[in-house]
Amino acid sequence: MSKPVRTRFAPSPTGFLHVGNVRTALFAYLFAKNQKGSFILRLEDTDRERFVDWGATHIVKSLDWLGLKPDEGVWYTETGEHAPYVQSKRLPNYQEFAEKLIKQGNAYYSYITPEEFQSHKAAAIDTKKPFVYKQNMEPEEHSKETNGYPVRLKVPAGVTKWKDELRGEFETKNELIDDFILIKADGFPTYNFAHIVDDYLMKITHIIRGDEFISSMPKYAALYDLLKIDRPTIVHMPPILGPDGKKKLSKRDGDVDVLEYKEKGYLPEALVNFLALLGWNDGTEQEIFSHDELVKRFSLDRVQKSPAVFDINRLAWMNGEYIRELPTDELLKRLEPFLPASWYKHNDYLTRVVELDKDRIKKLSDAEYLMEIFFTEPKVDKELLTKKDKPEDVENWLEVVASDLKDVEFNHDVIEKALRKLAEAGDINTGNLFYALRIALTGRTEAPGLFDIFATLGKEESLKRLETAKNLL
């Protein structure tokens, strides 16, 4: 009988959670949910020099916004049978496993000084050989005191083999693997050691992580063997490249704090959908997936080996698709942080404006600019207003339009009929007329449909704006 699937996301609380990290969490989450298993959030805080107090809270808030809630581990509290889920609270576990290795003769206290270490390294460089630290480089004479000295793994002679679920079999000669540090001089474990102990004790069955860990896998594989524990299934995901497809994604290209996407007006479900397709597809042409569809269709055999390209324009398009699918009342709620509070005092009017502009919003942060023409009288540029026709012609059009619309019912169809009839009677080019009217009403060349603008602004405001534009001429 196969073991229940257990995946984990184990970030270090050393700063912001970037989108590259989030994709790792997402794949681990989707696979666990697809297999009806458990997704665990563990914090690896053994790098005390880089640790920041707010890091853990930021990680939780980021995953919470995205809807990636763990089944156990660190959340707003720690829950689960394998608690604690923070490495700094688990130090006795690492000491126990280190002592076991020492007793087996597979680890040792390292007494080399930094100066001696650098001397060995320099000698290797002089001979143009790779520097690989081994026990035979330890000083012959040293104190028998063990406190304050690091513990290193004693890598045996031979060959270490390991398998990546996507990339196949690997093999490394052990002479190329350092006797790496397990427990640092301050008593804290290294990442190389701690995550293996934690994964074993927490019964993790699948490790899904970035390809930057591939170079360290020989060390991990050797340690699994010496601890005599089974290795989890290991998947190294493809890298995410910047828009040029040539180099790894950087902060400049979008690998920023994930909550910056929230502040910019991206929907969490759109960002999740977008990240899921960076390195995975279900074999179809479908691009928009609900949360449940992603869970149902996700599988490791559809994760790609080749790099994925981060295209911010595609994310913006996808975000717009999600915005259009939101019910208007839900969109109004999500827009609240991005719109002036005073606009919500006129809820019926705001609702009409949102419904009119909904198809043009790609990010929630776009909405105020797109919609302000309905709440603030525009500043009309005279040159823009008369760009296509003589000022005296435009002035005459504005006067005639205002006169003709004064007594009509103010809805889309009636306004369109009246304006087209006016253009035909006066032998006016409709494109030029409608352009001038759009500028007069909004001050912009890009806006919703002209007849919708008239109907939404209402008769009084529309005629007022036409008069203001006419007076400008």
SULBEL-V266609 format. One record per residue. N is the residue number from 1. RES is the residue in one small letter. OMEGA is omega in radians with two decimals (none if undefined). Layout:
# SULBEL-V266609
n: <N | N>
res: <RES | RES>
omega: <OMEGA | OMEGA>
This chain:
# SULBEL-V266609
n: <1 | 2 | 3 | 4 | 5 | 6 | 7 | 8 | 9 | 10 | 11 | 12 | 13 | 14 | 15 | 16 | 17 | 18 | 19 | 20 | 21 | 22 | 23 | 24 | 25 | 26 | 27 | 28 | 29 | 30 | 31 | 32 | 33 | 34 | 35 | 36 | 37 | 38 | 39 | 40 | 41 | 42 | 43 | 44 | 45 | 46 | 47 | 48 | 49 | 50 | 51 | 52 | 53 | 54 | 55 | 56 | 57 | 58 | 59 | 60 | 61 | 62 | 63 | 64 | 65 | 66 | 67 | 68 | 69 | 70 | 71 | 72 | 73 | 74 | 75 | 76 | 77 | 78 | 79 | 80 | 81 | 82 | 83 | 84 | 85 | 86 | 87 | 88 | 89 | 90 | 91 | 92 | 93 | 94 | 95 | 96 | 97 | 98 | 99 | 100 | 101 | 102 | 103 | 104 | 105 | 106 | 107 | 108 | 109 | 110 | 111 | 112 | 113 | 114 | 115 | 116 | 117 | 118 | 119 | 120 | 121 | 122 | 123 | 124 | 125 | 126 | 127 | 128 | 129 | 130 | 131 | 132 | 133 | 134 | 135 | 136 | 137 | 138 | 139 | 140 | 141 | 142 | 143 | 144 | 145 | 146 | 147 | 148 | 149 | 150 | 151 | 152 | 153 | 154 | 155 | 156 | 157 | 158 | 159 | 160 | 161 | 162 | 163 | 164 | 165 | 166 | 167 | 168 | 169 | 170 | 171 | 172 | 173 | 174 | 175 | 176 | 177 | 178 | 179 | 180 | 181 | 182 | 183 | 184 | 185 | 186 | 187 | 188 | 189 | 190 | 191 | 192 | 193 | 194 | 195 | 196 | 197 | 198 | 199 | 200 | 201 | 202 | 203 | 204 | 205 | 206 | 207 | 208 | 209 | 210 | 211 | 212 | 213 | 214 | 215 | 216 | 217 | 218 | 219 | 220 | 221 | 222 | 223 | 224 | 225 | 226 | 227 | 228 | 229 | 230 | 231 | 232 | 233 | 234 | 235 | 236 | 237 | 238 | 239 | 240 | 241 | 242 | 243 | 244 | 245 | 246 | 247 | 248 | 249 | 250 | 251 | 252 | 253 | 254 | 255 | 256 | 257 | 258 | 259 | 260 | 261 | 262 | 263 | 264 | 265 | 266 | 267 | 268 | 269 | 270 | 271 | 272 | 273 | 274 | 275 | 276 | 277 | 278 | 279 | 280 | 281 | 282 | 283 | 284 | 285 | 286 | 287 | 288 | 289 | 290 | 291 | 292 | 293 | 294 | 295 | 296 | 297 | 298 | 299 | 300 | 301 | 302 | 303 | 304 | 305 | 306 | 307 | 308 | 309 | 310 | 311 | 312 | 313 | 314 | 315 | 316 | 317 | 318 | 319 | 320 | 321 | 322 | 323 | 324 | 325 | 326 | 327 | 328 | 329 | 330 | 331 | 332 | 333 | 334 | 335 | 336 | 337 | 338 | 339 | 340 | 341 | 342 | 343 | 344 | 345 | 346 | 347 | 348 | 349 | 350 | 351 | 352 | 353 | 354 | 355 | 356 | 357 | 358 | 359 | 360 | 361 | 362 | 363 | 364 | 365 | 366 | 367 | 368 | 369 | 370 | 371 | 372 | 373 | 374 | 375 | 376 | 377 | 378 | 379 | 380 | 381 | 382 | 383 | 384 | 385 | 386 | 387 | 388 | 389 | 390 | 391 | 392 | 393 | 394 | 395 | 396 | 397 | 398 | 399 | 400 | 401 | 402 | 403 | 404 | 405 | 406 | 407 | 408 | 409 | 410 | 411 | 412 | 413 | 414 | 415 | 416 | 417 | 418 | 419 | 420 | 421 | 422 | 423 | 424 | 425 | 426 | 427 | 428 | 429 | 430 | 431 | 432 | 433 | 434 | 435 | 436 | 437 | 438 | 439 | 440 | 441 | 442 | 443 | 444 | 445 | 446 | 447 | 448 | 449 | 450 | 451 | 452 | 453 | 454 | 455 | 456 | 457 | 458 | 459 | 460 | 461 | 462 | 463 | 464 | 465 | 466 | 467 | 468 | 469 | 470 | 471 | 472 | 473>
res: <m | s | k | p | v | r | t | r | f | a | p | s | p | t | g | f | l | h | v | g | n | v | r | t | a | l | f | a | y | l | f | a | k | n | q | k | g | s | f | i | l | r | l | e | d | t | d | r | e | r | f | v | d | w | g | a | t | h | i | v | k | s | l | d | w | l | g | l | k | p | d | e | g | v | w | y | t | e | t | g | e | h | a | p | y | v | q | s | k | r | l | p | n | y | q | e | f | a | e | k | l | i | k | q | g | n | a | y | y | s | y | i | t | p | e | e | f | q | s | h | k | a | a | a | i | d | t | k | k | p | f | v | y | k | q | n | m | e | p | e | e | h | s | k | e | t | n | g | y | p | v | r | l | k | v | p | a | g | v | t | k | w | k | d | e | l | r | g | e | f | e | t | k | n | e | l | i | d | d | f | i | l | i | k | a | d | g | f | p | t | y | n | f | a | h | i | v | d | d | y | l | m | k | i | t | h | i | i | r | g | d | e | f | i | s | s | m | p | k | y | a | a | l | y | d | l | l | k | i | d | r | p | t | i | v | h | m | p | p | i | l | g | p | d | g | k | k | k | l | s | k | r | d | g | d | v | d | v | l | e | y | k | e | k | g | y | l | p | e | a | l | v | n | f | l | a | l | l | g | w | n | d | g | t | e | q | e | i | f | s | h | d | e | l | v | k | r | f | s | l | d | r | v | q | k | s | p | a | v | f | d | i | n | r | l | a | w | m | n | g | e | y | i | r | e | l | p | t | d | e | l | l | k | r | l | e | p | f | l | p | a | s | w | y | k | h | n | d | y | l | t | r | v | v | e | l | d | k | d | r | i | k | k | l | s | d | a | e | y | l | m | e | i | f | f | t | e | p | k | v | d | k | e | l | l | t | k | k | d | k | p | e | d | v | e | n | w | l | e | v | v | a | s | d | l | k | d | v | e | f | n | h | d | v | i | e | k | a | l | r | k | l | a | e | a | g | d | i | n | t | g | n | l | f | y | a | l | r | i | a | l | t | g | r | t | e | a | p | g | l | f | d | i | f | a | t | l | g | k | e | e | s | l | k | r | l | e | t | a | k | n | l | l>
omega: <-3.10 | -3.14 | 3.03 | -3.12 | 3.09 | 3.08 | 3.12 | 2.93 | -2.99 | -3.13 | 3.03 | 3.14 | -3.09 | -3.13 | -3.10 | 3.06 | -3.08 | -3.07 | 3.08 | 3.08 | -3.09 | 3.11 | 3.09 | 3.12 | -3.10 | -3.12 | 3.11 | 3.13 | -3.08 | -3.14 | 3.13 | -3.12 | 3.12 | -3.10 | -3.10 | 3.14 | -3.07 | 3.09 | -3.03 | 3.03 | -3.14 | 3.13 | -3.12 | -2.99 | -3.09 | 3.06 | -2.99 | -3.14 | -3.10 | -3.09 | 3.05 | -3.03 | -3.04 | -3.04 | -3.10 | 3.13 | 3.14 | 3.13 | -3.12 | 3.14 | -3.12 | -3.13 | 3.11 | 3.12 | -3.11 | 3.14 | -3.13 | -3.10 | 3.14 | 3.06 | 3.05 | 3.13 | -3.10 | 2.99 | 3.05 | 2.91 | 3.09 | 3.12 | 3.11 | -3.04 | -3.11 | 3.12 | -0.01 | -3.10 | 3.07 | -2.98 | -3.11 | 3.10 | -3.03 | -3.04 | 3.12 | 3.13 | -3.09 | 3.12 | 3.14 | -3.12 | 3.11 | 3.13 | 3.09 | 3.13 | 3.12 | 3.13 | 3.11 | -3.05 | -3.10 | 3.09 | -3.09 | 3.02 | -3.08 | -3.05 | -3.09 | 3.11 | 3.09 | -3.13 | 3.12 | 3.13 | -3.14 | 3.11 | 3.09 | -3.12 | 3.14 | 3.13 | 3.13 | 3.13 | 3.14 | -3.13 | 3.11 | 3.09 | 3.07 | -3.13 | 3.11 | -3.07 | 3.13 | -3.07 | -3.12 | 3.08 | 3.13 | 3.09 | -3.11 | 3.14 | 3.13 | 3.11 | 3.07 | 3.08 | -3.12 | -3.14 | 3.11 | 3.11 | -3.13 | 3.07 | 3.11 | 3.01 | 3.06 | -3.09 | -3.10 | 3.04 | 3.10 | -3.08 | 3.07 | 3.12 | 3.07 | -3.07 | 2.96 | -3.05 | -3.13 | -2.92 | 3.07 | -3.02 | 3.07 | 3.14 | -3.13 | 3.04 | -3.06 | 3.11 | 3.12 | -3.12 | 3.10 | 2.81 | -2.97 | -3.07 | 3.07 | 3.11 | -3.12 | -3.11 | -3.14 | 3.11 | 3.12 | 3.12 | 2.96 | 3.06 | -3.09 | -3.10 | -2.98 | -3.04 | 3.13 | 3.09 | -3.12 | 3.14 | 3.13 | -3.09 | -3.13 | 3.05 | 3.10 | -3.11 | -3.09 | 3.07 | 3.13 | -3.07 | -3.10 | -3.07 | 3.09 | 3.14 | -3.09 | -3.10 | -3.14 | -3.07 | 3.09 | 3.10 | -3.11 | -3.12 | 3.11 | 3.14 | 3.05 | -3.09 | -3.10 | 3.07 | 3.14 | 3.09 | -3.13 | 3.10 | 3.01 | 2.97 | -3.01 | 3.14 | 3.04 | -3.05 | 3.11 | 3.10 | 3.02 | -3.14 | 3.06 | -3.06 | -3.13 | 3.10 | -3.06 | -3.10 | -3.11 | 3.14 | 3.14 | 3.10 | -3.12 | -3.06 | 3.10 | 3.14 | -3.06 | 3.05 | -3.05 | 3.14 | 3.01 | 3.10 | 3.06 | -3.12 | -3.14 | 3.06 | 3.03 | 3.09 | -3.12 | -3.12 | 3.09 | 3.13 | 3.09 | 3.11 | -3.12 | -3.10 | 3.13 | -3.10 | 3.05 | 3.12 | 3.11 | 2.92 | -3.07 | 3.12 | 3.12 | 3.10 | -3.10 | 3.14 | -3.13 | -3.12 | 2.98 | 3.09 | -3.10 | 3.11 | 3.11 | 3.14 | -3.08 | -3.00 | -3.03 | 3.04 | -3.11 | -3.10 | 3.06 | 3.03 | -3.04 | 3.06 | -3.05 | -3.12 | 3.07 | -3.12 | -3.14 | -3.11 | -3.07 | 3.11 | 3.10 | 3.09 | 3.14 | 3.09 | -3.11 | 3.12 | 3.09 | 3.10 | 3.13 | 3.12 | -3.12 | -3.12 | -3.13 | 2.97 | -3.05 | -3.13 | 3.09 | 3.11 | 3.10 | 3.11 | -3.09 | 3.13 | -3.04 | -3.14 | -3.01 | -3.09 | 3.07 | -3.12 | -3.10 | 3.14 | -3.10 | 3.07 | 3.12 | -2.92 | -3.13 | 3.13 | 3.12 | 3.13 | 3.12 | -3.13 | 3.13 | 3.13 | 3.12 | -3.05 | -3.02 | -3.08 | -3.10 | -3.08 | 3.06 | 3.04 | -3.14 | -3.13 | 3.08 | -2.88 | -3.08 | 3.13 | -3.10 | -2.99 | -3.02 | 3.12 | 3.12 | -3.09 | -3.11 | 3.12 | -3.02 | 2.98 | -3.06 | 3.11 | -3.06 | -3.13 | 3.12 | -3.12 | -3.08 | -3.07 | -3.03 | -3.10 | -3.12 | 3.13 | -3.10 | 3.09 | -3.13 | 3.13 | 3.13 | 3.13 | -3.10 | -3.13 | -3.11 | 3.14 | -3.14 | 3.13 | -3.09 | -3.07 | -3.05 | -3.03 | -3.13 | 3.03 | -3.00 | 2.97 | -3.01 | -3.01 | -3.12 | -3.14 | 3.13 | -3.13 | -3.10 | -3.10 | 3.13 | 3.10 | 3.13 | -3.13 | -3.13 | -3.11 | -3.11 | -3.11 | -3.14 | 3.06 | -3.05 | 3.12 | 3.13 | 3.13 | -3.09 | 3.08 | -3.11 | 3.13 | 3.12 | 3.11 | -3.12 | -3.08 | -2.99 | -3.05 | -3.04 | 3.06 | 3.12 | -3.11 | 3.07 | 3.12 | -3.03 | -3.06 | 3.06 | 3.12 | 3.11 | -3.06 | -3.11 | 3.11 | -3.09 | -3.04 | -3.04 | -3.10 | 3.14 | -3.13 | 3.09 | -3.12 | 3.07 | 3.13 | 3.13 | 3.12 | 3.13 | 3.14 | 3.11 | -3.11 | none>
